[in-house]
């Protein structure tokens, strides 16, 4: 059963049945990847000479991508540092 379940570690212990940690780790990964893509697209647009993307300046969109990456790091850090309750 341990091989089937995805294992997560928090403070040296393995937690298989705590789905909240799985969801937080997945949300952190998705937000991080999305932030990198937004930064990449806005950087390419700025280099190509497009100063506005979807009605916002490309530097503003880049800042939003950086903010998403920072939030993803905080979510991932929370899953690593907090032991499950129960």
DSSP file (Angstrom, degrees, kcal/mol; ACC not computed):
  #  RESIDUE AA STRUCTURE BP1 BP2  ACC     N-H-->O    O-->H-N    N-H-->O    O-->H-N    TCO  KAPPA ALPHA  PHI   PSI    X-CA   Y-CA   Z-CA
    1    1 A X     >        0   0    0      0, 0.0     4,-2.0     0, 0.0     3,-0.2   0.000 360.0 360.0 360.0 -32.7    0.0    0.0    0.0
    2    2 A X  T  4  +     0   0    0      1,-0.2     5,-0.1     2,-0.2     0, 0.0   0.835 360.0  53.4 -66.6 -30.8    2.9    2.3    0.7
    3    3 A X  T  4 S+     0   0    0      1,-0.2    -1,-0.2     3,-0.1     4,-0.1   0.825 109.6  48.6 -72.2 -29.7    4.1    1.9   -2.9
    4    4 A X  T  4 S+     0   0    0     -3,-0.2    -2,-0.2     2,-0.1     2,-0.2   0.876 100.8  72.5 -77.6 -38.0    0.7    2.9   -4.2
    5    5 A X  S  < S-     0   0    0     -4,-2.0     2,-0.5     1,-0.1    12,-0.1  -0.509  88.4-115.8 -81.1 144.8    0.2    6.0   -2.1
    6    6 A X        -     0   0    0     -2,-0.2     2,-0.4    10,-0.2    -1,-0.1  -0.676  34.1-137.8 -79.8 129.3    2.2    9.1   -2.9
    7    7 A X        -     0   0    0     -2,-0.5     2,-0.4    -4,-0.1     9,-0.1  -0.700  19.7-173.2 -96.4 138.4    4.4    9.9    0.1
    8    8 A X  E     -A   15   0A   0      7,-0.7     7,-2.5    -2,-0.4     2,-0.4  -0.974  12.3-145.7-125.8 143.4    5.0   13.3    1.6
    9    9 A X  E     +A   14   0A   0     -2,-0.4     2,-0.3     5,-0.2     5,-0.2  -0.910  19.4 170.9-113.0 136.2    7.5   14.2    4.3
   10   10 A X  E >  S-A   13   0A   0      3,-1.8     3,-1.3    -2,-0.4    74,-0.1  -0.927  76.6 -14.7-142.6 117.6    7.0   16.8    7.0
   11   11 A X  T 3  S-     0   0    0     69,-0.8     3,-0.1    -2,-0.3    70,-0.1   0.874 126.9 -54.4  56.0  43.2    9.5   17.0    9.8
   12   12 A X  T 3  S+     0   0    0      1,-0.2     2,-0.3     0, 0.0    -1,-0.3   0.380 113.8 108.2  82.2  -4.5   11.0   13.6    9.1
   13   13 A X  E <   -A   10   0A   0     -3,-1.3    -3,-1.8     2,-0.0     2,-0.5  -0.761  66.4-124.9-107.1 153.8    7.8   11.6    9.2
   14   14 A X  E     -A    9   0A   0     -2,-0.3     2,-0.6    -5,-0.2    -5,-0.2  -0.845  21.7-168.1 -99.1 128.8    5.9   10.1    6.3
   15   15 A X  E     +A    8   0A   0     -7,-2.5    -7,-0.7    -2,-0.5    -2,-0.0  -0.936  19.7 158.2-121.2 108.6    2.2   11.1    5.9
   16   16 A X  S    S+     0   0    0     -2,-0.6   -10,-0.2    -9,-0.1    -1,-0.1   0.820  72.8  46.8 -95.7 -37.4    0.2    9.0    3.4
   17   17 A X  S    S+     0   0    0      1,-0.1     2,-1.1   -12,-0.1     3,-0.1   0.473  83.5  97.8 -91.6  -1.3   -3.4    9.5    4.5
   18   18 A X     >  +     0   0    0      1,-0.2     4,-0.9   -10,-0.1     3,-0.5  -0.732  45.8 178.2 -90.1  97.5   -3.3   13.3    4.9
   19   19 A X  H  > S+     0   0    0     -2,-1.1     4,-2.5     1,-0.2     5,-0.2   0.739  71.4  70.3 -74.3 -22.1   -4.7   14.6    1.6
   20   20 A X  H  > S+     0   0    0      1,-0.2     4,-2.5     2,-0.2    -1,-0.2   0.896  98.9  49.5 -62.5 -38.3   -4.5   18.2    2.6
   21   21 A X  H  > S+     0   0    0     -3,-0.5     4,-2.3     2,-0.2    -1,-0.2   0.870 109.8  51.3 -67.9 -36.0   -0.7   18.1    2.3
   22   22 A X  H  X S+     0   0    0     -4,-0.9     4,-2.2     2,-0.2    -2,-0.2   0.920 111.9  46.7 -64.4 -42.8   -1.0   16.5   -1.1
   23   23 A X  H  X S+     0   0    0     -4,-2.5     4,-2.6     2,-0.2    -2,-0.2   0.894 112.9  48.7 -68.3 -39.7   -3.4   19.2   -2.2
   24   24 A X  H  X S+     0   0    0     -4,-2.5     4,-2.5     2,-0.2    -1,-0.2   0.910 112.1  48.7 -66.4 -41.1   -1.2   22.0   -0.9
   25   25 A X  H  X S+     0   0    0     -4,-2.3     4,-2.0     2,-0.2    -2,-0.2   0.902 113.1  47.8 -64.9 -39.6    1.9   20.6   -2.5
   26   26 A X  H  X S+     0   0    0     -4,-2.2     4,-2.6     2,-0.2    -2,-0.2   0.909 111.6  50.1 -66.6 -42.0    0.1   20.2   -5.8
   27   27 A X  H  X S+     0   0    0     -4,-2.6     4,-2.6     1,-0.2     5,-0.2   0.901 110.3  50.8 -63.2 -40.3   -1.3   23.8   -5.6
   28   28 A X  H  X S+     0   0    0     -4,-2.5     4,-2.2     2,-0.2    -1,-0.2   0.903 111.4  47.6 -63.1 -41.0    2.2   25.1   -4.8
   29   29 A X  H  X S+     0   0    0     -4,-2.0     4,-2.4     2,-0.2     5,-0.2   0.925 113.0  47.6 -66.1 -44.2    3.7   23.2   -7.8
   30   30 A X  H  X S+     0   0    0     -4,-2.6     4,-2.6     1,-0.2    -2,-0.2   0.923 113.1  48.2 -64.4 -43.9    0.9   24.4  -10.2
   31   31 A X  H  X S+     0   0    0     -4,-2.6     4,-2.4    -5,-0.2    -1,-0.2   0.894 111.7  50.6 -63.9 -39.2    1.3   28.0   -9.0
   32   32 A X  H  X S+     0   0    0     -4,-2.2     4,-2.1    -5,-0.2    -2,-0.2   0.927 112.5  45.1 -63.9 -45.3    5.0   27.9   -9.4
   33   33 A X  H  X S+     0   0    0     -4,-2.4     4,-2.3     1,-0.2    -2,-0.2   0.906 113.8  49.9 -65.5 -41.5    4.9   26.5  -12.9
   34   34 A X  H  X S+     0   0    0     -4,-2.6     4,-2.3    -5,-0.2    -2,-0.2   0.890 109.9  51.2 -64.4 -39.3    2.2   29.1  -13.8
   35   35 A X  H  X S+     0   0    0     -4,-2.4     4,-2.3     2,-0.2    -2,-0.2   0.897 109.6  49.7 -63.7 -41.1    4.3   31.9  -12.4
   36   36 A X  H  X S+     0   0    0     -4,-2.1     4,-2.5     2,-0.2    -2,-0.2   0.916 111.4  49.2 -64.0 -42.5    7.3   30.8  -14.4
   37   37 A X  H  X S+     0   0    0     -4,-2.3     4,-2.7     2,-0.2     5,-0.2   0.905 110.7  49.6 -64.3 -40.9    5.3   30.7  -17.6
   38   38 A X  H  X S+     0   0    0     -4,-2.3     4,-2.5     2,-0.2     5,-0.2   0.918 112.6  47.5 -64.5 -42.5    3.8   34.1  -17.0
   39   39 A X  H  X S+     0   0    0     -4,-2.3     4,-2.2     2,-0.2    -2,-0.2   0.907 113.0  49.2 -63.7 -41.1    7.3   35.6  -16.4
   40   40 A X  H  X S+     0   0    0     -4,-2.5     4,-2.4     2,-0.2    -2,-0.2   0.927 113.0  45.8 -64.7 -45.6    8.6   33.9  -19.5
   41   41 A X  H  X S+     0   0    0     -4,-2.7     4,-2.4     1,-0.2    -2,-0.2   0.917 114.6  47.0 -65.6 -43.7    5.8   35.1  -21.7
   42   42 A X  H  X S+     0   0    0     -4,-2.5     4,-2.1    -5,-0.2    -1,-0.2   0.866 112.1  51.1 -69.0 -33.6    5.9   38.6  -20.4
   43   43 A X  H  X S+     0   0    0     -4,-2.2     4,-2.2    -5,-0.2    -2,-0.2   0.918 111.5  46.8 -66.5 -43.2    9.7   38.7  -20.8
   44   44 A X  H  X S+     0   0    0     -4,-2.4     4,-2.3     2,-0.2    -2,-0.2   0.893 111.7  51.6 -64.9 -38.8    9.5   37.5  -24.4
   45   45 A X  H  X>S+     0   0    0     -4,-2.4     5,-2.5     2,-0.2     4,-0.6   0.906 109.8  49.3 -64.4 -40.4    6.8   40.0  -25.1
   46   46 A X  H ><5S+     0   0    0     -4,-2.1     3,-0.8     1,-0.2    -2,-0.2   0.910 112.0  47.8 -65.8 -41.7    8.9   42.8  -23.7
   47   47 A X  H 3<5S+     0   0    0     -4,-2.2    -1,-0.2     1,-0.2    -2,-0.2   0.876 109.6  54.0 -65.4 -36.8   11.9   41.7  -25.8
   48   48 A X  H 3<5S-     0   0    0     -4,-2.3    -1,-0.2    -5,-0.2    -2,-0.2   0.588 123.5-104.3 -75.8  -9.2    9.8   41.5  -28.9
   49   49 A X  T <<5S+     0   0    0     -3,-0.8     2,-0.9    -4,-0.6    -3,-0.2   0.482  77.8 133.0 101.9   2.7    8.5   45.1  -28.4
   50   50 A X      < +     0   0    0     -5,-2.5    -1,-0.3    -6,-0.2    -2,-0.1  -0.791  26.9 178.2 -87.9 109.5    5.1   44.4  -27.1
   51   51 A X        +     0   0    0     -2,-0.9     7,-2.0     1,-0.1     2,-0.4   0.573  64.0  54.0 -90.5  -9.4    4.8   46.7  -24.1
   52   52 A X  E     -B   57   0B   0      5,-0.3     2,-0.4     6,-0.1     5,-0.2  -0.992  58.9-174.9-129.1 133.2    1.2   45.8  -23.2
   53   53 A X  E >  S-B   56   0B   0      3,-3.3     3,-2.7    -2,-0.4     8,-0.1  -0.997  76.7 -19.3-125.4 127.8   -0.3   42.3  -22.7
   54   54 A X  T 3  S-     0   0    0     -2,-0.4    -1,-0.1     1,-0.3     3,-0.1   0.804 129.8 -49.7  43.8  39.4   -4.0   41.9  -22.1
   55   55 A X  T 3  S+     0   0    0      1,-0.3     2,-0.3     0, 0.0    -1,-0.3   0.420 121.7  96.5  87.6  -1.1   -4.4   45.5  -21.2
   56   56 A X  E <  S-B   53   0B   0     -3,-2.7    -3,-3.3     1,-0.0    -1,-0.3  -0.856  82.6 -97.7-117.6 154.3   -1.5   45.6  -18.7
   57   57 A X  E >>  -B   52   0B   0     -2,-0.3     4,-1.9    -5,-0.2     3,-0.5  -0.412  33.6-121.9 -65.5 147.4    2.1   46.7  -19.1
   58   58 A X  H 3> S+     0   0    0     -7,-2.0     4,-2.1     1,-0.3    -1,-0.1   0.811 112.7  56.6 -64.5 -28.9    4.4   43.7  -19.6
   59   59 A X  H 3> S+     0   0    0     -8,-0.3     4,-2.1     2,-0.2    -1,-0.3   0.847 105.6  51.6 -70.8 -31.4    6.4   44.7  -16.5
   60   60 A X  H <> S+     0   0    0     -3,-0.5     4,-2.0     2,-0.2    -2,-0.2   0.904 110.1  48.5 -67.9 -41.2    3.2   44.5  -14.4
   61   61 A X  H  X S+     0   0    0     -4,-1.9     4,-1.9     2,-0.2    -2,-0.2   0.888 110.2  52.5 -64.8 -38.9    2.4   41.0  -15.8
   62   62 A X  H  X S+     0   0    0     -4,-2.1     4,-2.2     1,-0.2    -2,-0.2   0.910 107.9  51.1 -62.0 -42.5    6.0   40.0  -15.0
   63   63 A X  H  X S+     0   0    0     -4,-2.1     4,-2.3     1,-0.2    -2,-0.2   0.873 107.4  53.3 -63.7 -36.9    5.6   41.3  -11.4
   64   64 A X  H  X S+     0   0    0     -4,-2.0     4,-2.0     2,-0.2    -1,-0.2   0.888 108.2  50.7 -64.4 -38.4    2.4   39.2  -11.1
   65   65 A X  H  X S+     0   0    0     -4,-1.9     4,-1.9     2,-0.2    -2,-0.2   0.897 109.8  49.5 -65.0 -40.7    4.3   36.1  -12.2
   66   66 A X  H  X S+     0   0    0     -4,-2.2     4,-2.3     1,-0.2    -2,-0.2   0.900 109.6  52.5 -64.5 -40.5    7.0   36.8   -9.6
   67   67 A X  H  X S+     0   0    0     -4,-2.3     4,-2.4     1,-0.2    -2,-0.2   0.883 107.5  51.6 -62.4 -38.8    4.3   37.2   -7.0
   68   68 A X  H  X S+     0   0    0     -4,-2.0     4,-2.2     2,-0.2    -1,-0.2   0.890 109.6  49.8 -64.8 -38.9    2.8   33.8   -8.0
   69   69 A X  H  X S+     0   0    0     -4,-1.9     4,-2.1     2,-0.2    -2,-0.2   0.898 110.8  49.3 -67.1 -39.5    6.2   32.1   -7.7
   70   70 A X  H  X S+     0   0    0     -4,-2.3     4,-2.1     2,-0.2    -2,-0.2   0.921 111.6  49.0 -64.8 -43.3    6.8   33.7   -4.2
   71   71 A X  H  X S+     0   0    0     -4,-2.4     4,-2.3     1,-0.2    -2,-0.2   0.889 109.3  53.0 -63.1 -38.4    3.3   32.5   -3.1
   72   72 A X  H  X S+     0   0    0     -4,-2.2     4,-2.4     1,-0.2    -1,-0.2   0.894 108.1  50.9 -63.2 -39.6    4.1   29.0   -4.4
   73   73 A X  H  X S+     0   0    0     -4,-2.1     4,-2.4     1,-0.2    -2,-0.2   0.901 109.8  49.9 -64.1 -40.3    7.3   28.9   -2.4
   74   74 A X  H  X S+     0   0    0     -4,-2.1     4,-2.1     2,-0.2    -2,-0.2   0.895 110.8  49.2 -65.8 -39.4    5.4   30.0    0.7
   75   75 A X  H  X S+     0   0    0     -4,-2.3     4,-1.8     2,-0.2    -2,-0.2   0.928 112.7  47.0 -65.2 -44.8    2.8   27.2    0.2
   76   76 A X  H  X S+     0   0    0     -4,-2.4     4,-1.5     1,-0.2    -2,-0.2   0.891 111.4  51.6 -64.8 -38.6    5.4   24.6   -0.3
   77   77 A X  H  X S+     0   0    0     -4,-2.4     4,-2.1     1,-0.2    -1,-0.2   0.883 106.8  54.3 -64.6 -38.0    7.3   25.8    2.7
   78   78 A X  H  X S+     0   0    0     -4,-2.1     4,-1.6     1,-0.2    -1,-0.2   0.890 107.0  50.5 -62.9 -39.9    4.1   25.5    4.8
   79   79 A X  H  < S+     0   0    0     -4,-1.8    -1,-0.2     1,-0.2    -2,-0.2   0.830 114.0  45.5 -68.9 -30.1    3.6   21.9    3.8
   80   80 A X  H  < S+     0   0    0     -4,-1.5   -69,-0.8    -5,-0.2    -2,-0.2   0.834 117.8  40.3 -80.5 -31.8    7.2   21.1    4.7
   81   81 A X  H  < S+     0   0    0     -4,-2.1     2,-0.5   -71,-0.1    -2,-0.2   0.642  99.7  76.4 -96.0 -14.5    7.3   22.8    8.1
   82   82 A X  S  < S-     0   0    0     -4,-1.6     2,-0.2    -5,-0.2     3,-0.1  -0.861  70.1-141.1-105.0 123.3    3.9   22.1    9.6
   83   83 A X        -     0   0    0     -2,-0.5   -72,-0.1     1,-0.1    -2,-0.1  -0.506  32.7-100.7 -74.6 149.2    3.1   18.7   11.0
   84   84 A X        -     0   0    0     -2,-0.2     2,-0.3   -74,-0.1    -1,-0.1  -0.348  33.8-128.2 -68.3 150.9   -0.4   17.3   10.4
   85   85 A X              0   0    0      1,-0.2    -1,-0.1    -3,-0.1    -3,-0.0  -0.752 360.0 360.0 -98.0 146.3   -3.0   17.5   13.1
   86   86 A X              0   0    0     -2,-0.3    -1,-0.2     0, 0.0    -2,-0.0   0.433 360.0 360.0 120.6 360.0   -5.0   14.6   14.3
